[in-house]
Amino acid sequence: MSWGGAVAAMVSSLKNNARVKRTKIFNSEHKGGYRNEPTNGKKVSKEALAAIKSEIKSRAARRKRRQIAALFLSLIIALFE
């Protein structure tokens, strides 16, 4: 049983030593996206931004309705089987 404590101490020591090597996000320029490219500061008009927001909200509402319908359908099927 004493071997497990030694292994746990070794693992925690390795983790603590690895923390020092990590770079901090505040020390480097922040990069966005999946490919580590800098973000673009594109400007959008207020009308276009409102249209984009309404489109996103409508997609979310449709997705939520589909999920609720699928849930009820699966519950009905599960109850009658």
Backbone hydrogen bonds, N-H to C=O, Kabsch-Sander energy under -0.5 kcal/mol:
donor,donor_aa,acceptor,acceptor_aa,energy
4,G,1,M,-0.6
5,G,1,M,-0.7
6,A,2,S,-1.4
7,V,3,W,-2.1
8,A,4,G,-2.3
9,A,5,G,-2.1
10,M,6,A,-2.1
11,V,7,V,-2.5
12,S,8,A,-2.4
13,S,9,A,-2.0
14,L,10,M,-2.2
15,K,11,V,-2.2
16,N,12,S,-2.4
17,N,13,S,-2.0
18,A,14,L,-1.8
19,R,15,K,-1.3
20,V,16,N,-0.7
21,K,17,N,-0.6
21,K,18,A,-0.5
22,R,18,A,-0.7
22,R,19,R,-0.6
27,N,24,K,-0.7
28,S,25,I,-0.6
32,G,37,E,-1.1
37,E,32,G,-0.8
42,K,40,N,-1.2
49,L,45,S,-2.4
50,A,46,K,-2.2
51,A,47,E,-2.1
52,I,48,A,-2.4
53,K,49,L,-2.5
54,S,50,A,-2.4
55,E,51,A,-2.1
56,I,52,I,-2.3
57,K,53,K,-2.5
58,S,54,S,-2.3
59,R,55,E,-2.2
60,A,56,I,-2.2
61,A,57,K,-2.2
62,R,58,S,-2.4
63,R,59,R,-2.5
64,K,60,A,-2.3
65,R,61,A,-2.3
66,R,62,R,-2.4
67,Q,63,R,-2.2
68,I,64,K,-2.4
69,A,65,R,-2.5
70,A,66,R,-2.5
71,L,67,Q,-2.1
72,F,68,I,-2.5
73,L,69,A,-2.5
74,S,70,A,-2.4
75,L,71,L,-2.2
76,I,72,F,-2.5
77,I,73,L,-2.3
78,A,74,S,-2.3
79,L,75,L,-2.1
80,F,76,I,-1.7
81,E,77,I,-0.6
